[in-house]
Amino acid sequence: MFLLWMAVNSCAGIMYGAAYWESSFTSTNLIFYTWLLLSTGLLFWYLYNKWKDPIDYNEE
């Protein structure tokens, strides 16, 4: 999940230039950074919920 998140954000930010301010802050930058903050929060929420329960190795 982390690799997918990183691939999407690095592709949008670096390859398509949404992470860089050229002459001024644009709406593309706003959308990218809003998405980056929201998706980071959702990723941490997903990972926390995924890993909060211990693994039961004695299950048969």
Helices and strands as residue ranges (DSSP letters): H 2-10, I 11-15, H 27-51
